[in-house]
Amino acid sequence: MNLTSELVDGYEEAFVKNIVIVLLGLIINSINAMLVVTFFTNPIFSRDSRYILYIHLVMNDMIMIFVSVTLYVMSYTLRFVNFAFCCTLLTLVTTTFMISPLNLAGMAIERFIAICKPLHHHQICTPQRTYIFISFLWCVGAIPSLTDIIILFLPQTASSFRPPAFCYPPFVFPTKLHQDRTTYSQVIYMSLVWLILIYTYCRVLFTAKKATSQGSANKARNTILLHGVQLLLCMLSYLTPVFNYVSLSSFPAYRSNITFLVYLLTNIIPRLLSPLIYGARDQKFAKKIRECFTCKVFILKIVPS
């Protein structure tokens, strides 16, 4: 991995950046951990495909945040790391990065079936089929990373990978993005996925409005629009190469600060807002969260005989 320009930050600047990223990562994963604990302490959620997909999205984001923050800190603290370890981290972060929009699409389809075909919902959206769908998401999400690894390893010998490598998050420190054909193909692929998902959401919205009563149609519309907001927040991550290319071309002297801000706004902040939007809106889930994490005060009244 050859860097086109040396990433040089002062000690104070690097310290502040790492503290901000680590603190935000801890806050996001702490909130997500509350959601996960709420899910697993209430068996009623494990029988509903809607909540299974939702908690999978939360856990996927937790893994993505943890590995991403780890890579970010390693890029400042460890100059070189074991190549196999670096490949494992990059594969994991890229796979979880790819799964998020697909998981949101699955959640939208589940809501479409629940609202437009309520009689068939329990037959189609069973927990077993939901887990199969989640396994399918992981297989699809891992394909790009595994393909890169196969292409990387085939023309090389095993001995050439023994030296350590400089390991960095691919969406934090972009190197030669505008010169890399692979990056161009990834941007085109993500744009097509975005258009397909938006088209799917529109079809779900119009179909639900025609197939249900006015009250159900409004509920379906709000649910689908919520998924659309989550999708837009999630898809900001896929625009990182575009943001970096435009901003770095105009302000090359502020390369380090620009990549930090873009990474913060497109990869970290959306992972904080997305679970909160959905979890806080769902009355059943919000109620269980309050039951699990609020302090209960018992007042004992002594009445004289």
C-alpha positions as a printed NumPy array, in Angstrom:
array([[  0.   ,   0.   ,   0.   ],
       [  1.737,   3.132,  -1.245],
       [  0.546,   6.443,   0.15 ],
       [  0.438,   9.298,  -2.341],
       [  1.16 ,  11.833,   0.388],
       [  2.453,  11.484,   3.894],
       [ -0.174,  11.902,   6.586],
       [  1.461,  14.236,   9.061],
       [ -0.452,  15.511,  12.087],
       [  0.873,  17.316,  15.087],
       [  0.751,  15.5  ,  18.41 ],
       [ -2.098,  17.617,  19.789],
       [ -4.113,  17.389,  16.567],
       [ -3.691,  13.623,  16.337],
       [ -4.568,  13.234,  20.024],
       [ -7.777,  15.283,  19.682],
       [ -8.87 ,  13.397,  16.57 ],
       [ -8.353,  10.013,  18.173],
       [-10.101,  11.063,  21.391],
       [-13.122,  12.324,  19.442],
       [-13.366,   9.151,  17.36 ],
       [-12.904,   6.814,  20.331],
       [-15.42 ,   8.667,  22.528],
       [-18.041,   8.708,  19.781],
       [-17.406,   5.028,  19.128],
       [-17.874,   4.207,  22.82 ],
       [-21.075,   6.285,  23.033],
       [-22.59 ,   4.72 ,  19.926],
       [-21.731,   1.167,  20.929],
       [-22.983,   1.774,  24.486],
       [-26.354,   2.925,  23.152],
       [-26.466,   0.012,  20.734],
       [-25.545,  -2.361,  23.551],
       [-28.635,  -1.166,  25.455],
       [-30.76 ,  -2.028,  22.428],
       [-29.153,  -5.466,  22.147],
       [-29.686,  -6.198,  25.854],
       [-33.323,  -5.117,  25.549],
       [-33.819,  -7.467,  22.605],
       [-32.299, -10.541,  24.232],
       [-33.976, -10.004,  27.622],
       [-37.445,  -9.956,  26.046],
       [-38.25 , -13.206,  24.194],
       [-41.202, -11.549,  22.46 ],
       [-38.797,  -9.743,  20.109],
       [-36.976, -12.907,  19.009],
       [-40.222, -14.236,  17.494],
       [-40.779, -11.186,  15.277],
       [-38.794, -10.907,  12.043],
       [-39.084,  -7.116,  12.18 ],
       [-37.116,  -6.877,  15.407],
       [-34.693,  -9.608,  14.361],
       [-33.705,  -7.575,  11.293],
       [-33.522,  -4.41 ,  13.368],
       [-31.244,  -5.873,  16.026],
       [-29.074,  -7.401,  13.306],
       [-28.653,  -3.907,  11.86 ],
       [-27.672,  -2.631,  15.308],
       [-25.154,  -5.44 ,  15.896],
       [-23.748,  -5.008,  12.394],
       [-23.182,  -1.312,  13.091],
       [-21.541,  -2.159,  16.403],
       [-19.02 ,  -4.409,  14.67 ],
       [-18.425,  -1.834,  11.957],
       [-17.858,   0.978,  14.475],
       [-15.551,  -1.108,  16.666],
       [-13.336,  -2.31 ,  13.808],
       [-13.374,   1.082,  12.075],
       [-12.324,   2.947,  15.217],
       [ -9.673,   0.299,  15.899],
       [ -8.241,   0.774,  12.418],
       [ -8.297,   4.535,  12.841],
       [ -6.344,   4.413,  16.095],
       [ -3.947,   1.817,  14.667],
       [ -3.181,   4.096,  11.723],
       [ -1.722,   6.605,  14.218],
       [ -0.229,   4.301,  16.856],
       [  1.045,   1.305,  14.866],
       [  3.037,   2.106,  11.777],
       [  3.058,  -1.488,  10.507],
       [  0.972,  -4.507,  11.501],
       [  0.765,  -8.143,  10.501],
       [ -0.566,  -8.445,   6.957],
       [ -3.018, -11.262,   7.7  ],
       [ -4.381,  -9.398,  10.714],
       [ -4.817,  -6.263,   8.614],
       [ -6.655,  -8.213,   5.889],
       [ -8.974,  -9.726,   8.502],
       [ -9.901,  -6.326,   9.928],
       [-10.387,  -4.751,   6.507],
       [-12.531,  -7.691,   5.358],
       [-14.702,  -7.444,   8.456],
       [-15.194,  -3.667,   8.255],
       [-15.903,  -3.783,   4.511],
       [-18.41 ,  -6.619,   4.888],
       [-20.368,  -4.869,   7.629],
       [-20.131,  -1.68 ,   5.583],
       [-21.861,  -3.438,   2.671],
       [-24.536,  -5.159,   4.773],
       [-26.207,  -2.056,   6.252],
       [-28.166,  -0.849,   3.168],
       [-29.135,  -4.42 ,   2.257],
       [-30.443,  -4.969,   5.781],
       [-32.52 ,  -1.775,   5.5  ],
       [-33.943,  -3.023,   2.215],
       [-34.938,  -6.269,   3.923],
       [-36.648,  -4.33 ,   6.706],
       [-38.63 ,  -2.333,   4.144],
       [-39.728,  -5.491,   2.328],
       [-40.819,  -7.027,   5.636],
       [-42.967,  -3.967,   6.387],
       [-44.437,  -4.14 ,   2.888],
       [-45.492,  -7.753,   3.446],
       [-46.871,  -6.969,   6.919],
       [-49.032,  -4.077,   5.688],
       [-50.043,  -5.182,   2.2  ],
       [-50.316,  -8.931,   2.832],
       [-51.082,  -9.273,   6.528],
       [-52.674, -12.73 ,   6.171],
       [-49.477, -14.144,   4.675],
       [-47.004, -12.25 ,   6.816],
       [-46.588, -14.908,   9.513],
       [-46.113, -17.574,   6.849],
       [-43.563, -15.645,   4.802],
       [-41.62 , -13.718,   7.451],
       [-40.785, -16.456,   9.918],
       [-37.778, -16.233,  12.264],
       [-36.13 , -19.168,  10.464],
       [-36.417, -17.465,   7.066],
       [-35.201, -14.23 ,   8.592],
       [-32.025, -15.913,   9.834],
       [-31.517, -17.442,   6.393],
       [-31.876, -13.967,   4.877],
       [-29.301, -12.598,   7.335],
       [-26.879, -15.366,   6.351],
       [-27.459, -14.436,   2.723],
       [-26.627, -10.802,   3.543],
       [-23.295, -11.807,   5.059],
       [-22.435, -13.911,   2.026],
       [-23.261, -11.065,  -0.363],
       [-21.45 ,  -8.508,   1.803],
       [-18.293, -10.611,   1.948],
       [-18.041, -11.129,  -1.833],
       [-16.181,  -7.852,  -2.662],
       [-13.598,  -8.329,   0.094],
       [-13.026, -12.005,  -0.678],
       [-12.687, -11.168,  -4.365],
       [-10.02 ,  -8.558,  -3.58 ],
       [ -8.147, -11.029,  -1.386],
       [ -8.224, -13.724,  -4.087],
       [ -6.987, -11.268,  -6.73 ],
       [ -4.273, -10.089,  -4.348],
       [ -3.043, -13.539,  -3.345],
       [ -3.156, -15.387,  -6.659],
       [ -0.241, -13.678,  -8.441],
       [  1.894, -13.582,  -5.299],
       [  3.708, -16.143,  -3.257],
       [  2.958, -16.716,   0.394],
       [  6.413, -15.5  ,   1.428],
       [  5.792, -12.038,  -0.023],
       [  3.07 , -11.412,   2.531],
       [  5.131, -12.099,   5.619],
       [  6.431,  -8.517,   6.049],
       [  4.095,  -6.229,   7.987],
       [  1.971,  -3.657,   6.161],
       [  0.602,  -0.191,   6.807],
       [ -3.033,  -0.807,   7.753],
       [ -5.589,   2.015,   7.521],
       [ -9.379,   2.371,   7.132],
       [-10.14 ,   2.551,   3.398],
       [-12.77 ,   5.278,   3.84 ],
       [-10.61 ,   7.471,   6.104],
       [ -7.329,   7.787,   4.219],
       [ -8.149,   7.475,   0.504],
       [ -5.053,   7.033,  -1.627],
       [ -5.133,   7.462,  -5.402],
       [ -8.92 ,   7.079,  -5.466],
       [ -9.343,   9.016,  -8.671],
       [ -6.647,   6.917, -10.368],
       [ -7.947,   3.532,  -9.286],
       [-10.283,   1.744, -11.674],
       [-11.548,  -0.43 ,  -8.848],
       [-12.744,   2.647,  -6.985],
       [-14.583,   3.868, -10.067],
       [-16.367,   0.532, -10.384],
       [-17.282,   0.57 ,  -6.688],
       [-18.742,   4.072,  -6.948],
       [-20.79 ,   3.043,  -9.99 ],
       [-21.942,  -0.112,  -8.219],
       [-22.999,   1.776,  -5.093],
       [-24.841,   4.356,  -7.196],
       [-26.799,   1.579,  -8.919],
       [-27.64 ,   0.005,  -5.549],
       [-28.845,   3.398,  -4.323],
       [-31.116,   3.89 ,  -7.345],
       [-32.51 ,   0.361,  -7.088],
       [-33.273,   0.726,  -3.376],
       [-34.951,   4.122,  -3.822],
       [-37.072,   2.678,  -6.639],
       [-38.021,  -0.232,  -4.358],
       [-39.043,   2.124,  -1.552],
       [-41.232,   4.158,  -3.923],
       [-42.949,   1.013,  -5.184],
       [-43.552,  -0.176,  -1.622],
       [-44.982,   3.211,  -0.664],
       [-47.426,   3.428,  -3.581],
       [-48.479,  -0.211,  -3.276],
       [-49.168,   0.116,   0.442],
       [-51.243,   3.238,  -0.132],
       [-53.429,   1.46 ,  -2.69 ],
       [-53.781,  -1.812,  -0.823],
       [-54.75 ,  -0.561,   2.641],
       [-57.093,   1.866,   4.34 ],
       [-56.181,   5.518,   4.851],
       [-54.961,   4.99 ,   8.414],
       [-52.832,   1.999,   7.462],
       [-51.587,   3.833,   4.384],
       [-50.389,   6.743,   6.535],
       [-48.653,   4.324,   8.875],
       [-47.046,   2.532,   5.947],
       [-45.966,   5.842,   4.448],
       [-44.325,   6.977,   7.676],
       [-42.577,   3.635,   8.107],
       [-41.238,   3.579,   4.566],
       [-40.151,   7.213,   4.777],
       [-38.318,   6.367,   7.993],
       [-36.511,   3.554,   6.204],
       [-35.718,   6.045,   3.462],
       [-34.129,   8.422,   5.972],
       [-32.096,   5.563,   7.427],
       [-31.046,   4.552,   3.935],
       [-29.903,   8.082,   3.086],
       [-27.871,   8.253,   6.3  ],
       [-26.337,   4.885,   5.548],
       [-25.619,   5.7  ,   1.908],
       [-23.62 ,   8.768,   2.93 ],
       [-20.801,   6.316,   3.572],
       [-20.757,   5.331,  -0.091],
       [-20.294,   8.96 ,  -1.121],
       [-17.075,   9.26 ,   0.877],
       [-14.824,   8.808,  -2.204],
       [-16.759,  11.544,  -4.027],
       [-16.548,  13.951,  -1.076],
       [-12.854,  13.266,  -0.641],
       [-12.084,  13.657,  -4.327],
       [-13.912,  16.989,  -4.651],
       [-12.644,  18.498,  -1.411],
       [ -9.056,  17.255,  -1.703],
       [ -8.808,  18.536,  -5.263],
       [ -9.83 ,  21.991,  -4.08 ],
       [ -7.98 ,  22.095,  -0.754],
       [ -5.023,  19.682,  -0.896],
       [ -3.265,  21.454,   1.968],
       [ -6.013,  20.398,   4.405],
       [ -5.979,  16.747,   3.428],
       [ -5.815,  15.321,   6.94 ],
       [ -8.572,  17.527,   8.381],
       [-10.854,  16.964,   5.387],
       [-10.585,  13.184,   5.52 ],
       [-11.242,  13.29 ,   9.266],
       [-14.385,  15.42 ,   8.92 ],
       [-15.722,  13.386,   5.995],
       [-15.142,  10.15 ,   7.907],
       [-16.855,  11.593,  10.969],
       [-19.919,  12.894,   9.107],
       [-20.44 ,   9.983,   6.714],
       [-19.446,   6.927,   8.747],
       [-19.688,   7.68 ,  12.475],
       [-22.603,  10.092,  12.981],
       [-25.102,   8.138,  10.801],
       [-24.452,   5.031,  12.921],
       [-25.562,   7.035,  15.957],
       [-28.746,   8.448,  14.436],
       [-30.028,   5.419,  12.54 ],
       [-30.665,   3.004,  15.481],
       [-31.987,   5.817,  17.683],
       [-34.516,   6.946,  15.066],
       [-35.994,   3.483,  14.702],
       [-35.672,   2.355,  18.323],
       [-37.157,   5.519,  19.826],
       [-40.091,   5.534,  17.375],
       [-41.169,   1.949,  18.063],
       [-43.426,   2.17 ,  21.118],
       [-43.049,  -1.463,  22.126],
       [-39.257,  -1.372,  21.963],
       [-39.037,   2.016,  23.684],
       [-41.246,   0.736,  26.505],
       [-39.026,  -2.295,  27.086],
       [-35.93 ,  -0.08 ,  27.099],
       [-37.435,   2.047,  29.843],
       [-38.336,  -1.066,  31.819],
       [-34.803,  -2.429,  31.543],
       [-32.762,   0.692,  32.224],
       [-34.861,   3.009,  34.394],
       [-34.524,   3.037,  38.15 ],
       [-37.612,   1.857,  39.95 ],
       [-38.4  ,   3.594,  43.234],
       [-40.667,   1.824,  45.686],
       [-42.489,   4.027,  48.195],
       [-43.667,   2.289,  51.334],
       [-46.479,   4.028,  53.172],
       [-46.849,   3.283,  56.915],
       [-50.413,   3.649,  57.993],
       [-51.   ,   3.67 ,  61.782],
       [-53.384,   1.048,  63.059]])
